[in-house]
Amino acid sequence: MQPHLISGDRVIVARRPSRYARGEVVVLTRTDLPEQAIKRIAAVAGDRCPGGPGVIPPGHVFVLGDNLRASVDSRHFGAVPQERVTGRMIRRLT
């Protein structure tokens, strides 16, 4: 199976939409690194936390990388405040 995105791909991003949905690919800023990350939303506010207890708080999303074995994502740093989400991927340019 081919990855959805590979290094060097270019994408079109809608800046800060008002709502996010499960399954959308988003660009977010990371507090631990200067670059941005591209992740998929696995849960939105009010959803049960995937693989753990609790519920995603209002104004947050739970993100996962498509390569679960190697991805650093919400399993490591928790739910992400929507203010750190730069935008939603509209499409990949080939």
C-alpha positions in Angstrom: 0.0 0.0 0.0 1.3 3.4 -1.0 1.4 6.2 1.7 -1.1 9.0 1.2 1.7 11.6 1.2 5.4 11.2 0.7 8.3 13.6 1.5 8.4 16.4 -1.1 4.7 16.3 -2.0 2.9 19.6 -2.3 -0.6 20.1 -0.9 -3.3 22.8 -1.0 -4.4 23.7 2.5 -7.6 25.6 3.6 -6.4 27.9 6.3 -8.2 27.5 9.7 -11.6 26.2 8.7 -14.3 26.7 11.4 -14.8 22.9 11.9 -12.7 19.8 11.5 -14.0 16.2 11.0 -12.6 12.7 11.6 -10.5 11.5 8.7 -9.4 14.9 7.5 -5.6 15.5 6.9 -4.4 18.6 8.7 -1.2 20.6 9.1 -0.3 21.5 12.6 2.5 23.3 14.4 4.5 21.4 16.9 5.7 22.8 20.1 8.8 20.5 20.2 10.0 21.2 16.6 10.2 24.3 14.4 8.6 22.5 11.4 5.0 21.7 10.9 3.5 18.2 10.8 0.9 16.6 8.6 -1.5 14.3 10.5 -4.9 12.7 10.2 -7.7 13.6 12.6 -8.8 10.4 14.5 -11.2 12.1 17.0 -12.8 15.5 17.5 -14.1 17.3 20.6 -16.6 15.1 22.4 -15.4 11.8 20.9 -13.9 9.1 23.1 -10.1 9.1 23.1 -8.8 6.4 20.8 -6.9 3.8 22.7 -7.3 5.5 26.0 -9.7 6.6 28.7 -11.5 9.9 28.6 -13.1 12.2 26.0 -11.4 14.8 23.7 -12.0 18.2 25.3 -13.7 21.1 23.5 -11.5 23.0 21.1 -9.1 20.0 20.6 -8.5 17.2 18.0 -6.7 13.9 18.4 -4.3 13.3 15.5 -2.5 10.2 14.2 0.1 9.8 11.5 -0.7 7.3 8.7 2.5 5.4 9.6 1.5 4.3 13.1 4.7 2.5 13.9 7.0 5.5 13.3 4.6 8.5 13.8 4.9 10.9 16.7 1.3 12.0 17.3 -1.4 12.5 19.9 -0.6 9.1 21.4 2.7 10.8 22.5 1.7 14.5 23.0 -2.0 14.3 23.7 -5.0 16.1 22.1 -4.0 19.2 20.0 -5.6 22.6 20.6 -7.3 23.7 17.4 -5.2 27.0 17.6 -2.2 24.8 16.6 -3.9 23.5 13.5 -2.8 25.6 10.6 -5.3 24.2 8.1 -7.0 21.3 6.4 -5.6 19.6 3.3 -7.9 20.1 0.3 -5.8 18.1 -2.2 -2.4 16.8 -3.1 -0.7 18.2 -6.1 1.1 15.7 -8.4 
